[in-house]
Amino acid sequence: MTSPQYPLGESAYSTIQSASGRKLADINMEAVSVGSLSSADLQIKAETLRAQADVARHAGYAQLAENLIRAAELTVVPNEELLRMYETLRPGRATYAEMIAMAERLEQTYTAPECAKMVREAAQVYLSRGLVRKNDVAA
């Protein structure tokens, strides 16, 4: 998608695809009524999130663009793993070392460097504010 315009659902309607590769135009009530949609048909593709990030960045919304880039990185992480990560990031649930291990997993296993960076930053903040699990030994 070159020079994306907001909203993508209108400006890039013919090129947007779901995670399964199904075109946006083919995700409709008819497909629902005949039961031909899968869960992957309803999941956003990383490229679409990156295009939305480009739109946000060009409009001056840098933080929104960064969030969308992180979301794009997370599209390859299995849902069960995402839920474990979410639980781990709750205050008092993980040690500093466990949070750093999560960041390493994000970077090495899922090629998610921006998410890994954010988890490392969170680990430092949690450590400084006493929000890590209490049996933690600081690095």
C-alpha positions as CSV (number, residue, x, y, z in Angstrom):
1,M,0.0,0.0,0.0
2,T,1.6,3.2,-1.1
3,S,0.6,6.6,0.3
4,P,-2.2,5.3,2.6
5,Q,-5.0,7.6,3.3
6,Y,-7.5,7.5,6.2
7,P,-9.7,5.6,6.4
8,L,-7.9,2.5,5.0
9,G,-11.2,0.7,4.7
10,E,-12.1,3.2,1.9
11,S,-8.8,4.2,0.4
12,A,-7.2,0.7,0.3
13,Y,-10.4,-1.4,0.3
14,S,-9.3,-3.5,-2.6
15,T,-5.9,-4.3,-1.2
16,I,-6.6,-4.9,2.5
17,Q,-6.5,-8.5,3.5
18,S,-7.0,-10.4,6.7
19,A,-4.4,-12.6,8.4
20,S,-5.7,-15.5,6.3
21,G,-5.3,-13.6,3.1
22,R,-9.0,-13.1,2.6
23,K,-9.9,-9.7,1.0
24,L,-11.8,-7.2,3.0
25,A,-14.5,-7.2,0.4
26,D,-15.1,-10.9,1.0
27,I,-15.7,-10.5,4.7
28,N,-19.4,-9.8,4.7
29,M,-22.8,-10.9,6.0
30,E,-23.1,-13.5,3.2
31,A,-19.9,-15.1,4.3
32,V,-21.1,-15.1,7.9
33,S,-24.5,-16.6,6.9
34,V,-23.0,-19.5,5.0
35,G,-20.4,-20.1,7.7
36,S,-17.4,-19.6,5.4
37,L,-15.4,-17.3,7.7
38,S,-12.6,-18.6,10.0
39,S,-11.1,-16.7,13.0
40,A,-8.0,-15.9,10.9
41,D,-10.4,-14.2,8.4
42,L,-11.3,-11.7,11.2
43,Q,-7.7,-11.1,12.3
44,I,-5.9,-8.0,11.1
45,K,-2.7,-8.4,9.0
46,A,0.5,-6.8,10.2
47,E,0.8,-4.9,6.9
48,T,-2.5,-3.3,7.5
49,L,-1.4,-2.1,10.9
50,R,1.8,-0.8,9.5
51,A,-0.2,1.1,6.8
52,Q,-2.3,2.6,9.6
53,A,0.9,3.5,11.4
54,D,2.0,5.4,8.3
55,V,-1.2,7.3,8.2
56,A,-1.0,8.2,11.9
57,R,2.7,9.3,11.5
58,H,1.9,11.5,8.5
59,A,-1.0,13.1,10.4
60,G,1.3,13.9,13.3
61,Y,0.3,11.2,15.7
62,A,3.7,9.6,16.5
63,Q,2.6,7.8,19.7
64,L,-0.4,6.2,17.9
65,A,2.0,5.2,15.1
66,E,4.3,3.5,17.6
67,N,1.4,1.7,19.2
68,L,0.3,0.4,15.8
69,I,3.8,-0.8,15.0
70,R,3.9,-2.7,18.2
71,A,0.5,-4.2,17.4
72,A,1.8,-5.3,14.0
73,E,4.7,-7.0,15.7
74,L,2.3,-8.9,18.0
75,T,0.3,-10.4,15.1
76,V,2.7,-13.3,15.0
77,V,2.5,-14.1,18.7
78,P,0.0,-16.9,19.5
79,N,-3.0,-15.7,21.5
80,E,-2.2,-18.0,24.4
81,E,1.3,-16.5,24.6
82,L,-0.2,-13.0,24.4
83,L,-2.5,-13.7,27.4
84,R,0.5,-15.1,29.4
85,M,2.5,-11.9,28.6
86,Y,-0.4,-9.7,29.6
87,E,-0.7,-11.6,32.9
88,T,3.0,-11.4,33.5
89,L,3.0,-7.6,33.0
90,R,0.5,-7.0,35.8
91,P,2.2,-5.5,38.8
92,G,3.6,-8.0,41.3
93,R,3.2,-11.0,38.9
94,A,6.8,-11.3,37.6
95,T,10.3,-10.9,38.7
96,Y,12.6,-8.4,36.9
97,A,14.4,-11.4,35.4
98,E,11.1,-12.9,34.1
99,M,10.2,-9.6,32.4
100,I,13.6,-9.4,30.8
101,A,13.2,-13.0,29.6
102,M,9.9,-12.0,28.1
103,A,11.6,-9.2,26.2
104,E,14.2,-11.5,24.9
105,R,11.5,-14.0,23.7
106,L,9.7,-11.2,22.0
107,E,12.8,-10.1,20.2
108,Q,14.4,-13.4,19.4
109,T,11.3,-15.7,18.8
110,Y,8.8,-13.2,17.4
111,T,11.1,-10.5,15.9
112,A,9.3,-7.9,17.9
113,P,12.0,-5.4,18.8
114,E,9.7,-2.5,19.6
115,C,7.6,-4.6,22.0
116,A,10.8,-6.0,23.5
117,K,12.0,-2.4,24.1
118,M,8.8,-1.5,25.8
119,V,8.9,-4.6,28.1
120,R,12.5,-3.8,29.1
121,E,11.4,-0.2,29.9
122,A,8.5,-1.5,31.9
123,A,10.8,-3.9,33.8
124,Q,13.0,-1.0,34.8
125,V,10.1,1.1,35.9
126,Y,8.5,-1.8,37.8
127,L,11.9,-2.5,39.5
128,S,12.3,1.2,40.5
129,R,8.8,1.4,41.9
130,G,8.7,-1.9,43.7
131,L,6.2,-3.5,41.4
132,V,8.2,-6.6,40.6
133,R,7.4,-9.8,42.5
134,K,9.0,-9.5,45.9
135,N,11.3,-12.5,45.7
136,D,13.2,-10.7,42.9
137,V,16.9,-10.2,42.9
138,A,17.8,-7.0,41.1
139,A,20.1,-7.1,38.1
